[in-house]
Amino acid sequence: MIDFRYHLVSLVAVFLALAVGIVLGAGPLAQPIGETLTGQVDKLREDRNALSNQLAESKEKLTTSERVSDAFARRIFDKLLAGVNVAVVVLPGADGEDVKKVSEKIGQAGGAVSAQINLREEFFSPEKKAYREALSGQITQYLEDTTRVTTPEDTLAAAVGQLAFIGQNEALTGILSVADTPLLQVVTPAKAPARVGVIIGPRSDKTKSPANGKDNGATRDKSVDPVYLELARTLNSFAGGAVVFGAGTTPTDLVSIIRFESTPVSTVDSIGSASALLVLPFALVSSMNGTVGAWGAESGATALVPPLDQKITPGSEPPVEPSQAAPNSGQPGQ
C-alpha cells in the first residue's frame, strides 16, 4: 500500500527537477538556447524574404511576357479575324482578367465581341436540376430553331446560343435571369449575329486532382459533366462553332473533361498564359473552317497550335437576326 512518504518523495523530486531546470535555463544553458532560437528566427526571415523576391521576379517576368505578346499580337494575327463578330460565354469561376484579355486579343486580331453572357452556378448545379427542367418547358416557344432541342439541358443551352449568337430576346432574357433564381447575366446584349463563339472556363482547380497525379477518370463528377458537355455541344452547333478556352491540367478541369469524353468541340488549354491567348484567334478560325482540334500543352492536347497560315474560308456565314427569322421555323440558325 502506498503511504504518505511515497507521495512526499514524488513531490520533492518534481520540485527538484523544476528548480534544476530554472537554474540551468537562467545560467549556463541560457545563451546557447537563446542563440539557437535567434538563429532559427533569422533563417525563417531569410527564407521568407527569398520567397517574396522570387514571387516578385516571377510576376515581373510574367508581366514582361504579356507585354511582348501584346506588342507582337497585331503583326502575328495580321487581321486574322477582320470583320468577325465573336460571341463570348463565360462559365462560373472564370477569372475576370482572363475574360478581359480574351476580348482584347479578339480586338487585336481584327474581330469584335458582339455579345457576352455570364452563366451562373445555378445553370449547372445538380440541386437546381428540377428548376431548370421546369424552366425549359417555358422557353421552347421563344427559340428561333428547335431542331437542336431534345432535352432540358440542350433547350437551355440553345437559349444561351440564341442570345449569344443570334440576338437579344427580351422574353428569353427575362425568364433566364429572373431575380429569384437567375441562371445567367447578359453582360453585353448581342449587337449583331456572331460568326463564332468562345466559351471561357475557369483556371485549373488543382485541389480536386487525384493523389497519384494520374488521370484515371475516377475523380470526375458525372452529375455535373453532362450539363457542361451539352452546353459545349449545343453552342458549337451555332454558326461557325465555339471554342472552349480553359484549363486541362487535372481530370476535373473543363478542357480535360471535353477531351476525355471525345466531345467534338475545339479546345485551347493553358488559360491564363500569354501563349494561349495567341493560340485562341487561330483556333476560332479553325472552328469557322470546320476543323475540330485540341490545342495546347496540357492533358489530351493533339497539337500545340492550329495551322498558322490559314484564312477564313467562304461559306461560314453568321445566323440571321431574330427579326428576320420566323419563330420555330425548324431552320438551323447557322
MARKEFI-30003 format. One line per 10 residues: their letters; for each residue y, x, z of N, C-alpha, C. Coordinates in steps of 0.02 Angstrom, whole numbers. Atoms other than C-alpha are relative to their C-alpha. Example, Ala and Ser with C-alpha at 12.3 -4.5 7.8 and 13.67 -1.06 7.14 Angstrom:
REM MARKEFI-30003
AS> -59 45 0 -225 615 390 60 45 0  -59 -42 -3 -53 684 357 55 -39 37
This chain:
REM MARKEFI-30003
MIDFRYHLVS> -60 42 0 0 0 0 63 44 0  -61 -40 6 172 68 -49 46 -16 59  -44 12 -58 283 91 106 72 19 -15  -72 -11 7 468 116 133 15 72 -21  -14 -70 16 456 307 121 -7 13 -76  9 -9 72 396 294 -60 64 -20 -37  -62 23 31 550 193 -109 57 47 14  -54 -46 -19 663 312 -15 -3 63 -43  8 -61 41 592 463 -107 21 -14 -72  -18 18 69 613 374 -275 75 -4 -10
LVAVFLALAV> -74 5 4 796 333 -241 33 68 4  -29 -68 -6 832 511 -186 -9 38 -65  12 -35 62 753 577 -346 47 -23 -56  -45 27 51 857 461 -455 71 27 8  -69 -24 -12 1022 508 -373 5 75 -9  -1 -73 9 975 692 -375 4 17 -75  -1 -12 72 942 684 -562 69 -17 -29  -67 19 22 1108 594 -588 51 53 18  -47 -51 -22 1201 725 -488 -7 63 -41  11 -59 42 1121 867 -585 30 -9 -69
GIVLGAGPLA> -28 14 66 1170 784 -750 75 4 -1  -73 -2 -4 1350 763 -694 25 72 5  -21 -70 -9 1362 943 -637 -7 40 -64  10 -38 62 1287 1012 -798 47 -23 -55  -44 26 52 1390 896 -907 72 22 9  -69 -21 -13 1552 947 -823 6 75 4  -1 -72 -7 1503 1129 -811 -22 37 -61  21 -44 54 1402 1244 -923 -16 -35 -66  18 35 62 1349 1109 -1050 59 -37 -31  -57 39 24 1521 1030 -1068 26 25 -67
QPIGETLTGQ> -28 -28 61 1585 1148 -1201 -47 -7 -61  44 9 58 1428 1150 -1314 -5 -72 -24  4 70 20 1414 961 -1311 63 -22 -36  -63 18 31 1598 940 -1350 8 29 -69  -6 -33 64 1590 1065 -1491 -47 -33 -52  48 33 45 1436 981 -1566 28 -67 -25  -28 65 19 1518 808 -1564 60 9 -45  -58 -13 41 1679 877 -1635 -19 21 -70  24 -23 65 1584 964 -1774 -28 -57 -42  28 57 36 1492 805 -1818 54 -47 -26
VDKLREDRNA> -56 43 21 1653 704 -1824 37 31 -59  -34 -35 55 1735 836 -1934 -40 -5 -64  43 3 59 1586 835 -2052 2 -70 -32  -5 68 26 1591 645 -2067 66 -12 -34  -67 8 30 1777 653 -2102 3 35 -68  1 -36 63 1749 783 -2238 -39 -38 -53  41 38 47 1611 679 -2318 38 -61 -25  -38 59 19 1723 525 -2317 54 19 -50  -53 -22 45 1866 620 -2399 -28 19 -68  31 -20 63 1748 692 -2530 -19 -61 -42
LSNQLAESKE> 19 60 35 1681 520 -2574 61 -37 -27  -62 32 22 1858 450 -2584 28 35 -62  -24 -38 57 1907 590 -2703 -43 -13 -62  45 14 57 1752 560 -2811 13 -69 -29  -14 67 23 1791 374 -2819 65 -2 -40  -64 -2 35 1971 409 -2869 -7 33 -68  11 -34 63 1913 530 -3004 -37 -45 -49  38 45 44 1787 404 -3071 44 -55 -28  -46 53 23 1920 267 -3080 48 28 -52  -46 -30 47 2038 386 -3168 -33 12 -68
KLTTSERVSD> 36 -11 62 1905 434 -3296 -13 -66 -36  12 66 30 1863 250 -3324 63 -27 -32  -64 23 28 2046 208 -3350 16 38 -63  -13 -41 59 2064 353 -3472 -45 -22 -58  46 23 52 1909 295 -3567 23 -66 -31  -24 65 25 1980 119 -3581 62 9 -43  -61 -13 39 2147 187 -3643 -17 29 -68  21 -30 64 2061 292 -3776 -31 -54 -44  31 55 37 1958 140 -3827 53 -45 -31  -53 44 25 2115 33 -3844 39 34 -56
AFARRIFDKL> -39 -37 50 2203 170 -3943 -35 2 -68  38 -5 61 2063 181 -4071 -24 -68 -26  30 65 16 2015 -3 -4072 23 -27 -68  -25 30 62 2127 -63 -4213 -24 38 -62  24 -40 57 2078 82 -4325 -75 -10 -11  72 10 5 1893 57 -4286 -16 -69 -30  14 68 22 1898 -131 -4314 26 -13 -71  -29 7 68 2011 -122 -4468 1 -73 -23  -8 71 15 2049 -309 -4464 -68 -35 -11  68 25 7 1864 -347 -4444 -4 -76 7
LAGVNVAVVV> 1 72 -13 1898 -524 -4377 64 -34 -25  -63 28 26 2055 -558 -4479 -8 -74 -17  0 72 13 2090 -745 -4478 -56 -39 32  58 33 -31 1937 -785 -4373 19 -29 68  -9 32 -65 1953 -910 -4230 -64 6 40  59 -12 -43 1836 -870 -4085 4 -45 61  5 42 -60 1782 -995 -3952 -29 42 57  24 -38 -58 1759 -920 -3778 -25 -49 53  29 40 -54 1643 -999 -3650 -17 48 57  7 -46 -58 1646 -918 -3476 -49 -31 50
LPGADGEDVK> 50 23 -47 1497 -933 -3360 21 14 72  -16 -12 -71 1506 -942 -3169 -15 72 19  10 -68 -23 1526 -772 -3088 28 53 -46  -29 -49 46 1606 -690 -3239 64 29 29  -59 -34 -25 1740 -563 -3197 60 -18 -42  -61 19 36 1915 -620 -3243 27 56 -43  -24 -57 39 1958 -445 -3303 -40 8 -64  42 -3 61 1810 -449 -3424 23 -53 -50  -23 54 44 1871 -615 -3494 65 21 -35  -65 -22 27 2045 -543 -3518 -10 53 -54
KVSEKIGQAG> 11 -55 48 1980 -387 -3607 -36 -24 -63  32 28 60 1868 -488 -3723 53 -31 -45  -53 31 40 2020 -588 -3779 43 54 -34  -41 -54 28 2117 -426 -3805 -36 33 -59  38 -33 54 1978 -349 -3910 -5 -45 -62  1 46 57 1964 -504 -4018 66 4 -37  -66 -6 31 2151 -491 -4049 9 66 -37  -5 -65 32 2140 -305 -4088 -41 3 -65  41 2 60 2006 -346 -4217 29 -48 -53  -32 44 48 2124 -469 -4301 -15 -74 10
GAVSAQINLR> 18 70 -13 2048 -629 -4230 45 -32 52  -39 36 -51 2114 -758 -4108 -47 -44 40  38 45 -43 2042 -852 -3960 29 -70 -9  -24 68 15 2055 -1034 -4014 -13 -49 57  15 43 -57 1981 -1109 -3854 -35 40 54  36 -31 -56 1921 -1058 -3682 -21 -54 49  27 48 -48 1808 -1162 -3571 -38 38 54  33 -31 -57 1754 -1105 -3398 -50 -50 30  51 42 -29 1590 -1179 -3338 -7 14 75  5 -7 -72 1567 -1210 -3152 -73 3 22
EEFFSPEKKA> 68 -5 -27 1415 -1183 -3041 -38 -66 -7  31 65 3 1381 -1370 -3044 -33 -14 -68  29 9 66 1341 -1357 -3230 -72 24 -2  66 -31 0 1185 -1256 -3187 -40 -12 63  33 6 -65 1144 -1295 -3006 -57 -50 -1  57 47 -4 970 -1372 -2977 16 -61 43  -18 55 -44 1048 -1479 -2840 39 -55 -37  -39 48 38 1158 -1565 -2970 -35 -24 -63  37 19 61 1021 -1595 -3099 2 -76 -11  0 73 7 1011 -1784 -3065 69 -24 -22
YREALSGQIT> -68 19 18 1200 -1798 -3079 13 15 -73  -11 -19 70 1201 -1705 -3245 -39 -46 -47  40 45 42 1062 -1815 -3313 34 -68 -8  -36 64 3 1161 -1971 -3269 62 5 -44  -61 -11 38 1317 -1898 -3346 -13 6 -75  16 -12 70 1231 -1850 -3508 -4 -66 -39  4 65 34 1200 -2034 -3547 67 -28 -18  -67 26 12 1386 -2069 -3539 36 35 -58  -39 -39 48 1443 -1932 -3657 -28 -1 -71  30 -1 67 1323 -1955 -3804 43 -36 -51
QYLEDTTRVT> -40 39 47 1436 -2086 -3882 62 36 -25  -60 -36 19 1579 -1960 -3890 -15 63 -41  19 -60 38 1481 -1824 -3982 8 -12 -74  -9 5 73 1528 -1793 -4164 -67 7 -36  65 -12 31 1349 -1737 -4201 -54 -6 53  53 11 -49 1195 -1799 -4109 -67 29 -22  64 -27 25 1062 -1708 -4212 -28 55 45  23 -54 -44 1053 -1566 -4086 -15 -25 71  8 28 -67 1035 -1685 -3937 -70 -29 9  67 26 -16 860 -1712 -3865 -11 -5 75
TPEDTLAAAV> 9 0 -73 876 -1678 -3677 68 -4 33  -64 0 -35 1012 -1699 -3544 35 68 -3  -30 -67 1 1037 -1510 -3544 35 15 -66  -33 -15 64 1070 -1495 -3730 54 -51 -18  -54 48 10 1176 -1653 -3726 65 28 30  -59 -29 -32 1295 -1570 -3603 22 63 -37  -17 -61 38 1285 -1406 -3700 35 -18 -65  -31 21 62 1328 -1499 -3860 72 -23 12  -68 21 -17 1480 -1574 -3774 45 61 9  -38 -62 -9 1537 -1399 -3723 14 31 -69
GQLAFIGQNE> -9 -28 67 1509 -1340 -3901 52 -37 -40  -50 40 36 1611 -1483 -3971 70 16 24  -66 -15 -27 1756 -1447 -3855 23 71 -18  -18 -70 13 1750 -1260 -3889 6 15 -75  2 -18 71 1708 -1253 -4075 38 -47 -45  -27 49 46 1774 -1414 -4149 70 -22 19  -66 20 -20 1920 -1479 -4049 0 -40 65  -8 35 -63 1986 -1562 -3893 -17 -74 -6  16 70 -3 1919 -1733 -3846 14 -23 71  -22 19 -66 2006 -1817 -3701 -54 -35 40
ALTGILSVAD> 53 37 -35 1859 -1931 -3659 -53 48 27  50 -50 -22 1734 -1787 -3652 28 43 56  -30 -43 -51 1853 -1678 -3553 6 -38 66  -7 39 -62 1886 -1817 -3429 -65 -10 36  65 11 -31 1702 -1852 -3398 -27 64 31  30 -63 -23 1652 -1669 -3381 42 36 52  -42 -33 -50 1798 -1620 -3271 25 -49 53  -18 49 -51 1803 -1771 -3155 12 34 67  -23 -36 -61 1887 -1724 -2991 -55 9 53  50 -4 -53 1739 -1761 -2876 -51 55 -12
TPLLQVVTPA> 51 -50 17 1610 -1653 -2965 13 27 -70  -14 -27 67 1687 -1557 -3110 -54 50 -22  49 -47 27 1564 -1466 -3222 33 57 -39  -34 -52 38 1693 -1368 -3318 76 -6 7  -73 -1 3 1875 -1322 -3338 21 22 -70  -26 -18 66 1963 -1323 -3506 63 42 11  -57 -45 -12 2075 -1171 -3487 47 0 -60  -39 3 61 2133 -1170 -3668 -31 -51 -47  28 50 46 2105 -1329 -3770 -4 28 -71  10 -26 67 2040 -1296 -3945 62 -13 -44
KAPARVGVII> -59 5 43 2189 -1259 -4057 -20 -13 -72  25 7 68 2084 -1256 -4215 -75 10 2  72 -11 1 1900 -1257 -4264 -17 75 3  20 -69 -8 1812 -1096 -4215 -55 18 -50  50 -23 48 1708 -993 -4334 -60 32 35  53 -32 -39 1605 -905 -4199 19 -4 73  -15 4 -71 1591 -902 -4011 -29 58 39  26 -51 -45 1563 -782 -3867 -10 -33 69  16 25 -66 1479 -830 -3703 4 59 48  -11 -57 -45 1541 -716 -3563 -35 -13 66
GPRSDKTKSP> 37 6 -62 1423 -691 -3417 24 48 53  -20 -45 -55 1438 -601 -3250 -29 69 -9  29 -67 -1 1406 -419 -3218 -66 -1 38  68 -2 -28 1237 -363 -3153 -1 -16 74  12 15 -70 1175 -436 -2988 -59 42 23  53 -46 -18 1077 -286 -2926 -35 -19 65  31 20 -63 1040 -371 -2760 -63 -41 -12  59 41 15 909 -478 -2849 -53 39 -38  49 -39 38 817 -335 -2935 -63 11 41  62 -11 -37 634 -306 -2889 1 67 35
ANGKDNGATR> 0 -60 -41 598 -174 -2758 -25 61 -38  27 -57 35 498 -65 -2877 39 17 -64  -42 -15 58 632 -72 -3012 -31 -19 -66  33 18 63 508 -139 -3141 13 -73 -17  -12 68 24 537 -292 -3247 -67 -34 -13  63 36 10 382 -397 -3220 11 -75 -7  -15 70 10 472 -563 -3237 -11 -43 61  17 41 -58 418 -617 -3063 61 -23 38  -59 17 -40 595 -623 -2993 44 -52 -34  -42 48 34 665 -743 -3121 -7 -69 30
DKSVDPVYLE> 0 68 -28 716 -914 -3055 -7 -49 -58  15 43 57 633 -1030 -3180 35 -68 5  -34 64 -7 726 -1182 -3109 70 3 -29  -68 -9 26 891 -1110 -3170 0 22 -73  1 -30 67 844 -1014 -3327 4 -50 -57  -1 46 57 811 -1164 -3442 70 -27 -16  -67 27 11 989 -1229 -3419 42 52 -37  -37 -54 34 1065 -1061 -3468 -26 10 -71  29 -11 65 945 -1040 -3612 17 -57 -48  -17 57 43 977 -1215 -3679 73 2 -20
LARTLNSFAG> -71 -6 16 1164 -1186 -3669 9 52 -56  -7 -53 50 1148 -1023 -3768 -27 -23 -68  29 23 63 1034 -1102 -3899 45 -52 -34  -40 54 29 1145 -1255 -3923 66 27 -26  -64 -27 24 1309 -1159 -3934 -11 43 -62  14 -42 58 1226 -1042 -4058 -11 -41 -63  10 43 58 1195 -1192 -4171 66 -23 -31  -65 19 26 1382 -1218 -4196 27 55 -46  -35 -45 45 1475 -1139 -4342 -40 63 -15  33 -64 14 1432 -953 -4358 -39 27 59
GAVVFGAGTT> 40 -21 -57 1338 -947 -4194 41 25 59  -33 -25 -61 1376 -873 -4023 -36 63 23  27 -63 -28 1352 -701 -3945 7 -2 75  -2 -3 -73 1307 -686 -3762 18 71 21  -26 -64 -23 1405 -544 -3681 -8 3 75  13 -3 -72 1340 -496 -3510 -37 62 21  37 -57 -27 1227 -382 -3409 -74 -8 -16  72 0 12 1048 -332 -3444 -35 53 41  26 -53 -43 1013 -214 -3300 -62 -22 39  55 25 -41 898 -320 -3191 -32 -61 -34
PTDLVSIIRF> 34 57 30 771 -456 -3234 36 -66 8  -36 63 -11 887 -591 -3165 67 -3 -36  -62 2 39 1035 -542 -3274 -8 -44 -61  3 49 54 1077 -668 -3409 -27 30 -65  22 -31 62 1055 -550 -3556 -74 18 4  71 -16 -9 887 -492 -3486 -44 -62 -10  39 62 5 826 -672 -3472 -4 -23 -73  -1 22 70 878 -715 -3650 -47 43 -42  43 -45 38 790 -561 -3718 -73 -8 21  69 7 -25 636 -585 -3608 -33 -63 -28
ESTPVSTVDS> 27 63 25 616 -764 -3669 0 -3 -77  -3 -3 73 640 -710 -3851 42 -56 -29  -46 52 24 781 -834 -3870 39 27 -61  -34 -24 61 855 -819 -4047 75 -5 3  -73 -2 -9 1032 -786 -3987 20 73 8  -23 -70 -4 1127 -623 -4009 27 17 69  -23 -23 -66 1166 -522 -3853 31 69 -5  -30 -66 -9 1277 -375 -3806 0 13 74  3 -14 -72 1244 -293 -3638 55 49 22  -47 -49 -29 1341 -172 -3525 70 -27 7
IGSASALLVL> -67 29 -10 1483 -293 -3493 37 38 55  -40 -38 -47 1624 -207 -3401 14 71 -25  -11 -68 27 1614 -48 -3506 43 -3 -63  -43 -4 59 1736 7 -3640 -41 -1 -64  41 -3 61 1596 42 -3764 -26 -68 -20  26 67 16 1525 -134 -3751 54 -43 -33  -54 38 29 1695 -207 -3792 11 19 -73  -6 -21 70 1697 -104 -3953 -56 -29 -42  58 27 36 1525 -170 -3999 8 -75 -14  -3 73 4 1567 -354 -3971 26 -28 -66
PFALVSSMNG> -24 29 63 1675 -389 -4126 -49 9 -58  49 -11 53 1542 -312 -4239 -59 -48 9  54 48 -14 1411 -422 -4153 21 -70 -23  -24 65 23 1519 -575 -4190 -5 -6 -76  6 1 73 1523 -529 -4374 -73 -7 -20  72 6 15 1334 -506 -4375 -24 -71 10  19 69 -14 1315 -678 -4297 23 -46 -56  -26 42 55 1426 -757 -4430 -39 11 -65  39 -15 60 1320 -670 -4562 -73 -20 7  68 25 -9 1162 -746 -4490 -49 49 30
TVGAWGAESG> 44 -50 -30 1093 -591 -4402 -1 -7 75  9 1 -73 1023 -603 -4226 -19 69 23  15 -68 -24 1024 -441 -4129 7 5 76  -5 -15 -72 1005 -369 -3954 30 70 5  -35 -64 5 1136 -232 -3946 21 27 68  -19 -32 -63 1172 -107 -3808 -50 52 20  43 -53 -25 1080 16 -3698 -42 -22 59  36 24 -59 1003 -94 -3565 -66 -34 -21  68 27 10 836 -185 -3547 -4 -48 -60  13 44 56 772 -264 -3708 43 12 -61
ATALVPPLDQ> -43 -14 57 905 -191 -3824 -41 29 -57  36 -26 59 843 -156 -4001 42 50 -39  -44 -48 34 994 -56 -4062 63 9 43  -62 -12 -38 1149 24 -3986 57 -42 -26  -56 36 31 1269 -57 -4109 -24 -36 -63  15 33 63 1266 -179 -4255 21 46 -58  -25 -39 57 1295 -112 -4432 77 1 0  -72 -8 -6 1472 -44 -4433 37 -9 -67  -31 6 66 1502 -61 -4620 0 -71 -27  6 69 23 1477 -249 -4627 67 -36 -2
KITPGSEPPV> -57 44 4 1605 -378 -4677 -25 -72 4  19 70 -5 1606 -566 -4654 -18 -26 -69  21 26 65 1507 -645 -4795 25 -71 -8  -24 69 12 1572 -806 -4877 -54 -50 18  48 53 -13 1491 -968 -4826 -4 -21 72  2 18 -71 1511 -965 -4637 67 -32 17  -63 35 -10 1647 -1095 -4626 1 -35 68  -5 35 -63 1712 -1172 -4465 -12 -74 -8  11 72 4 1670 -1353 -4423 66 -37 -10  -61 39 10 1791 -1490 -4468 26 -24 68
EPSQAAPNSG> -29 26 -62 1910 -1556 -4336 -25 -72 12  26 66 -17 1860 -1715 -4244 31 -57 -40  -34 54 35 1989 -1820 -4334 -25 -7 -72  23 1 69 1906 -1776 -4500 -74 -18 -5  71 14 1 1728 -1819 -4448 -13 -68 31  17 65 -27 1652 -1988 -4417 -45 8 61  42 -6 -60 1579 -2008 -4240 -73 -18 -14  71 12 5 1391 -1998 -4229 -24 -5 -73  18 2 70 1379 -1963 -4415 -68 32 -14  63 -34 10 1225 -1856 -4390 5 62 -42
QPGQ> -10 -60 40 1302 -1716 -4493 15 58 47  -12 -59 -43 1294 -1543 -4409 72 23 -7  -68 -26 1 1462 -1476 -4359 2 73 -14  2 -71 18 1436 -1310 -4447 36 10 -65
